[in-house]
Amino acid sequence: MKVVFVGDVFLGGDLIAKELKSCIDITRFHDADFKIINLEHPVSDSHKIADKSVLFTGSEVLETLKNSGINAVCLANNHIHDKLDAGILETIENLRKYKIASFGAGKDLNEAKKPLWIKDSLCLLGYCQFNSPTLNNIQVATKNSPGVAPLTLEGIESDLNKIPNGSKAILYMHWGREHVWLTQYKNIVLAKKLLKNDKVALIVGTHPHRVQGFLSANNKRAYFSLGNCLFPNFLIKPSIEAVNRPLNIDLIKKIDVTRQYHSVSKLTYKKWRFVNRVSQLVEYDTKTKIVDHTFLYQQDDFPVVKELTGIPRFLFVAIVNYLNVMYRVPKLIYNRLEFLFSTIRFKIWRFQIIWFKIRQMGFVSSIKKRFQR
């Protein structure tokens, strides 16, 4: 049995009114026996939204999701609560109607932590990091309220102890820091501990929106981030809410375009950078226990995912190999490098956002007009 995992998927934006199956042009994906994605948003027709940056779609997208052959979705992420508690419950119910399994979130803690069995001896468990500077506003499930399964070593080990001896679990983790190459050292430590557990077969991660390589230990792998698999461009309206409607070229030509994800003062078109459009498909063979991966690429102007080839593939193979080496660097050196790279990246990120907002408010154009007089 071939099981495939891909990273973040958003079914809104440019993907509205398009067939998801035709958008993922990957033979290895469609030939797999079981396909799992990270569904990075609630699927709800409710009009209530959380007071934060929000992603969501209505239930009309589920027909496309079903036709794509997706078997299961992980809901343990920081956007599943974007339509509040009711949105989590409605998402799960909508998925059930289309016979699409879900895991990692639920009506209460017991349901959120419930394993999804894909065969007699193999299950999926999903978790989301919380109370972290890089992952906040997380709705953690409790005994009496809906939310995500919280990511803690003790909680995961407890869940593993509950599955039958001789069974294996694949862990789907939503963790780490967005838009950086290196994961946090605490995630390396956590992955090493979990890979020592005989019941863990594989770890796959999401959230950073770019690939982050993998750690090998005990003949098993932990992929820290698969990146964005199918995360189309989309409209943002003030302050930072995704707008889901079919787009046309005339509209896009008239509005501002940003390559970041941030609050805006007027309708803006959000496009991803090249590095955020490269992802990995991870394949797990349940018979041979072999894990393999393929690099994918989402086109810039159309929500179509193909296999990465040529020089870009060569570069990303080199990047991932470099990251894999970095995960073996001693803690003291690693933490200093990770801090340095993250600090530089976020200073650049903030400058780009500030510069965009200055331009969107018209300051740059007004200065140009003055000099032209």
C-alpha positions as CSV (number, residue, x, y, z in Angstrom):
1,M,0.0,0.0,0.0
2,K,1.4,3.4,-1.0
3,V,0.5,6.3,1.3
4,V,1.3,9.9,0.2
5,F,1.5,13.1,2.2
6,V,1.5,16.6,0.9
7,G,1.7,19.9,2.7
8,D,-0.6,22.9,3.1
9,V,-3.7,23.0,0.9
10,F,-6.1,26.0,0.6
11,L,-9.2,25.4,-1.5
12,G,-10.1,29.1,-2.0
13,G,-8.7,32.0,-4.0
14,D,-7.8,31.2,-7.6
15,L,-8.9,27.6,-7.0
16,I,-12.5,28.5,-6.7
17,A,-14.5,27.1,-9.6
18,K,-11.6,24.9,-10.7
19,E,-11.2,21.1,-10.5
20,L,-8.7,20.1,-7.8
21,K,-7.8,16.9,-9.6
22,S,-6.6,18.7,-12.7
23,C,-4.7,21.2,-10.6
24,I,-2.5,18.4,-9.1
25,D,-0.7,17.1,-12.2
26,I,1.4,14.5,-10.3
27,T,1.1,10.9,-11.4
28,R,2.7,9.7,-8.1
29,F,0.0,11.5,-6.2
30,H,-2.9,10.1,-8.2
31,D,-1.5,6.5,-8.3
32,A,-1.2,6.3,-4.5
33,D,-3.6,4.1,-2.5
34,F,-4.2,6.7,0.2
35,K,-3.7,10.4,0.0
36,I,-3.5,12.8,2.9
37,I,-3.3,16.7,2.9
38,N,-3.1,19.4,5.6
39,L,-6.4,21.3,5.1
40,E,-5.3,24.8,6.2
41,H,-8.7,26.3,6.8
42,P,-12.3,25.5,7.9
43,V,-14.9,24.6,5.4
44,S,-18.0,26.4,6.7
45,D,-20.9,28.5,5.5
46,S,-21.1,30.4,8.8
47,H,-20.8,34.2,8.6
48,K,-18.9,34.5,11.9
49,I,-15.1,34.7,11.8
50,A,-12.4,35.0,14.4
51,D,-10.6,38.3,15.2
52,K,-7.3,37.3,13.5
53,S,-6.0,36.7,10.0
54,V,-8.5,34.3,8.6
55,L,-8.6,31.7,5.8
56,F,-11.8,29.8,5.0
57,T,-14.1,28.5,2.2
58,G,-17.7,27.6,1.9
59,S,-18.9,24.0,1.6
60,E,-19.1,24.2,-2.2
61,V,-15.4,23.3,-2.5
62,L,-15.9,19.8,-1.0
63,E,-17.2,18.3,-4.3
64,T,-13.9,19.2,-5.9
65,L,-12.0,17.8,-2.9
66,K,-13.9,14.5,-3.1
67,N,-13.3,14.2,-6.9
68,S,-9.6,14.7,-6.3
69,G,-9.4,11.4,-4.5
70,I,-8.2,12.8,-1.2
71,N,-8.8,10.2,1.5
72,A,-8.1,12.2,4.6
73,V,-7.2,15.7,5.8
74,C,-5.3,16.8,8.9
75,L,-7.1,19.6,10.8
76,A,-4.5,20.2,13.4
77,N,-3.4,23.7,12.3
78,N,-3.6,27.3,13.3
79,H,-6.4,28.2,10.9
80,I,-9.0,25.5,11.6
81,H,-10.6,27.9,14.3
82,D,-10.9,30.8,11.8
83,K,-14.7,30.3,11.9
84,L,-14.7,29.8,15.6
85,D,-15.9,26.7,17.5
86,A,-18.9,26.2,15.2
87,G,-16.6,26.3,12.2
88,I,-14.6,23.4,13.5
89,L,-17.7,21.3,14.0
90,E,-19.2,22.3,10.7
91,T,-15.9,21.4,8.9
92,I,-15.9,17.9,10.3
93,E,-19.5,17.4,9.5
94,N,-19.1,18.6,6.0
95,L,-16.2,16.3,5.4
96,R,-18.2,13.3,6.8
97,K,-21.0,14.0,4.3
98,Y,-18.5,13.6,1.5
99,K,-16.9,10.6,3.2
100,I,-13.5,12.3,3.6
101,A,-11.8,11.3,6.9
102,S,-10.2,13.9,9.2
103,F,-8.0,13.8,12.2
104,G,-6.1,16.2,14.5
105,A,-9.1,18.2,15.6
106,G,-12.6,17.4,17.0
107,K,-15.6,18.3,19.1
108,D,-13.5,17.6,22.2
109,L,-10.0,16.5,23.2
110,N,-10.9,12.8,23.0
111,E,-12.0,13.2,19.3
112,A,-9.1,15.4,18.4
113,K,-6.6,12.9,19.6
114,K,-8.4,9.9,18.1
115,P,-6.2,7.9,15.7
116,L,-7.4,7.5,12.1
117,W,-6.7,3.9,11.0
118,I,-5.8,3.5,7.3
119,K,-5.1,-0.2,7.7
120,D,-5.2,-2.7,10.5
121,S,-1.8,-1.9,11.9
122,L,-1.2,1.7,10.7
123,C,-2.8,4.9,11.9
124,L,-2.5,8.7,11.6
125,L,-2.2,11.1,14.6
126,G,-2.3,14.9,14.1
127,Y,-1.0,17.6,16.5
128,C,-0.6,21.4,16.5
129,Q,2.0,23.4,18.5
130,F,0.5,26.0,20.7
131,N,1.5,28.8,23.2
132,S,4.5,29.5,21.1
133,P,5.7,32.9,19.6
134,T,5.5,31.3,16.2
135,L,2.1,29.5,16.8
136,N,-0.4,31.4,18.8
137,N,-4.2,32.0,18.7
138,I,-4.5,28.2,18.7
139,Q,-7.8,26.7,19.8
140,V,-6.7,23.6,21.8
141,A,-9.4,21.1,22.4
142,T,-10.6,20.4,25.9
143,K,-12.8,17.7,27.5
144,N,-15.8,19.9,26.7
145,S,-14.9,22.1,23.8
146,P,-13.7,21.7,20.2
147,G,-10.2,22.4,19.0
148,V,-6.9,20.8,17.9
149,A,-4.9,18.1,19.5
150,P,-2.1,19.9,21.4
151,L,1.5,19.0,20.5
152,T,3.4,17.8,23.6
153,L,5.8,14.9,24.0
154,E,3.8,13.5,27.0
155,G,0.5,13.7,25.1
156,I,1.9,12.0,22.0
157,E,3.6,9.2,24.0
158,S,0.3,8.7,25.9
159,D,-1.6,8.4,22.6
160,L,1.0,6.0,21.2
161,N,0.7,3.8,24.3
162,K,-3.0,3.4,23.7
163,I,-2.6,1.9,20.2
164,P,-2.2,-1.9,20.1
165,N,1.3,-3.4,20.3
166,G,2.6,-4.2,16.9
167,S,0.8,-1.2,15.4
168,K,2.5,1.9,13.9
169,A,1.6,5.6,13.8
170,I,2.5,8.3,11.3
171,L,2.6,11.7,13.1
172,Y,1.4,14.8,11.2
173,M,2.8,17.8,13.1
174,H,1.9,21.5,12.6
175,W,4.9,23.2,14.1
176,G,7.9,25.5,13.7
177,R,8.4,29.0,12.4
178,E,7.0,30.4,9.2
179,H,9.1,31.4,6.2
180,V,12.5,30.2,7.4
181,W,14.7,27.3,6.3
182,L,15.7,25.9,9.7
183,T,13.2,24.5,12.3
184,Q,13.6,25.3,16.0
185,Y,16.0,23.1,17.9
186,K,13.2,22.0,20.3
187,N,11.6,20.3,17.3
188,I,14.8,18.4,16.5
189,V,15.0,17.2,20.1
190,L,11.3,16.2,20.0
191,A,11.7,14.4,16.6
192,K,14.7,12.4,17.8
193,K,12.8,11.3,20.9
194,L,9.7,10.2,19.0
195,L,11.7,8.4,16.3
196,K,13.1,6.2,19.1
197,N,9.6,5.0,19.8
198,D,8.9,1.6,18.1
199,K,5.3,2.7,17.3
200,V,6.4,5.7,15.3
201,A,6.8,4.9,11.6
202,L,7.2,8.5,10.2
203,I,6.9,12.1,11.1
204,V,5.7,14.8,8.6
205,G,5.4,18.5,9.4
206,T,3.7,21.6,8.0
207,H,3.2,25.3,8.8
208,P,6.5,27.0,7.7
209,H,5.2,27.4,4.1
210,R,8.5,26.2,2.7
211,V,10.5,22.9,2.7
212,Q,12.8,22.3,5.7
213,G,14.5,19.0,5.0
214,F,14.4,16.0,7.2
215,L,16.1,14.3,10.1
216,S,17.0,10.6,9.9
217,A,17.2,8.4,13.1
218,N,16.7,4.8,13.8
219,N,16.1,4.1,10.1
220,K,13.1,6.5,10.1
221,R,12.6,10.1,9.0
222,A,11.0,13.3,10.4
223,Y,10.2,15.8,7.7
224,F,10.0,19.2,9.4
225,S,8.0,20.9,6.7
226,L,6.6,19.8,3.4
227,G,5.8,23.4,2.4
228,N,2.8,24.6,0.4
229,C,1.4,22.0,-1.9
230,L,-1.6,23.7,-3.4
231,F,-2.0,27.2,-1.9
232,P,-3.4,29.4,-4.6
233,N,-3.1,33.2,-4.9
234,F,-6.1,35.0,-3.3
235,L,-7.6,38.3,-2.6
236,I,-7.2,39.9,0.9
237,K,-9.6,42.6,2.1
238,P,-9.0,44.8,5.2
239,S,-7.7,44.0,7.6
240,I,-6.5,40.5,6.7
241,E,-9.4,38.3,5.5
242,A,-9.3,36.0,2.5
243,V,-11.9,36.7,-0.2
244,N,-13.2,33.7,-2.1
245,R,-14.6,34.4,-5.5
246,P,-13.5,33.6,-9.0
247,L,-11.0,36.2,-10.2
248,N,-10.5,37.8,-13.5
249,I,-7.4,39.4,-15.1
250,D,-9.0,42.9,-15.4
251,L,-9.6,43.0,-11.6
252,I,-6.0,41.8,-10.8
253,K,-4.6,44.5,-13.0
254,K,-6.4,47.2,-11.1
255,I,-5.3,46.3,-7.5
256,D,-2.1,46.1,-5.6
257,V,-0.2,42.8,-5.4
258,T,1.8,41.7,-2.4
259,R,4.1,38.7,-2.0
260,Q,3.7,38.7,1.8
261,Y,0.7,37.8,4.0
262,H,-0.3,40.8,6.2
263,S,-3.0,43.3,7.0
264,V,-4.0,45.6,4.1
265,S,-5.9,48.9,3.8
266,K,-7.8,48.0,0.6
267,L,-8.4,45.0,-1.6
268,T,-5.1,43.4,-2.4
269,Y,-4.0,40.3,-4.4
270,K,-1.8,37.9,-2.5
271,K,0.8,35.9,-4.5
272,W,3.4,33.5,-3.2
273,R,7.1,33.8,-3.7
274,F,8.9,31.1,-5.6
275,V,10.3,29.5,-2.5
276,N,6.8,29.2,-1.1
277,R,5.6,27.4,-4.2
278,V,8.1,24.5,-3.9
279,S,7.0,21.6,-1.7
280,Q,7.5,17.9,-1.1
281,L,5.4,14.9,-1.6
282,V,6.3,12.1,0.8
283,E,5.5,8.5,0.0
284,Y,5.4,5.7,2.5
285,D,5.3,2.1,1.4
286,T,3.5,0.1,4.1
287,K,4.9,-3.2,2.9
288,T,8.6,-2.3,2.5
289,K,8.6,0.6,5.1
290,I,10.5,2.6,2.5
291,V,10.1,6.4,2.6
292,D,10.7,8.5,-0.5
293,H,9.9,12.1,-1.6
294,T,9.4,14.1,-4.7
295,F,9.7,17.9,-5.2
296,L,6.6,19.7,-6.4
297,Y,6.1,23.2,-7.8
298,Q,3.0,25.3,-8.0
299,Q,2.9,27.7,-10.9
300,D,2.9,31.4,-10.2
301,D,-0.2,32.6,-12.0
302,F,-2.3,29.4,-12.1
303,P,-3.1,27.0,-9.2
304,V,-1.5,24.0,-11.0
305,V,1.1,21.7,-9.2
306,K,3.6,19.8,-11.3
307,E,6.8,17.9,-10.5
308,L,9.8,20.2,-10.1
309,T,12.5,19.6,-12.7
310,G,15.7,21.0,-14.2
311,I,17.9,23.5,-12.4
312,P,15.3,24.4,-9.7
313,R,15.1,20.8,-8.7
314,F,18.9,20.5,-8.5
315,L,18.9,23.6,-6.3
316,F,16.3,22.3,-3.9
317,V,17.9,18.9,-3.6
318,A,21.1,20.8,-2.6
319,I,19.2,22.9,-0.1
320,V,17.5,19.9,1.5
321,N,20.8,18.0,1.7
322,Y,22.4,21.1,3.4
323,L,19.5,21.3,5.9
324,N,19.8,17.6,6.7
325,V,23.4,18.1,7.6
326,M,22.5,21.2,9.8
327,Y,20.2,19.0,11.9
328,R,23.2,17.1,13.1
329,V,25.1,20.2,14.2
330,P,25.6,20.6,18.0
331,K,22.9,22.5,19.9
332,L,25.0,25.6,20.7
333,I,26.2,26.2,17.1
334,Y,22.7,25.3,15.7
335,N,20.8,27.7,17.9
336,R,23.2,30.6,17.0
337,L,22.8,29.9,13.3
338,E,19.1,29.4,13.5
339,F,18.7,32.7,15.4
340,L,20.9,34.6,13.0
341,F,19.1,33.3,9.9
342,S,15.7,33.8,11.4
343,T,16.5,37.3,12.6
344,I,17.8,38.4,9.1
345,R,14.8,36.8,7.4
346,F,12.2,38.5,9.6
347,K,13.9,41.9,9.4
348,I,13.7,41.6,5.6
349,W,10.2,40.4,5.8
350,R,9.1,43.3,8.0
351,F,10.8,45.9,5.8
352,Q,9.0,44.4,2.7
353,I,5.7,44.7,4.5
354,I,6.3,48.3,5.7
355,W,7.5,49.3,2.2
356,F,4.3,47.8,0.6
357,K,2.1,49.6,3.1
358,I,3.8,52.9,2.4
359,R,3.3,52.3,-1.4
360,Q,-0.4,51.3,-0.8
361,M,-1.1,54.5,1.1
362,G,0.1,56.4,-1.9
363,F,3.2,58.1,-0.3
364,V,5.6,56.9,-3.0
365,S,3.4,58.0,-5.9
366,S,2.8,61.4,-4.4
367,I,6.5,62.0,-3.9
368,K,7.1,61.0,-7.6
369,K,4.5,63.4,-8.7
370,R,6.1,66.2,-6.8
371,F,9.5,65.5,-8.4
372,Q,7.9,65.3,-11.8
373,R,6.5,68.9,-11.5
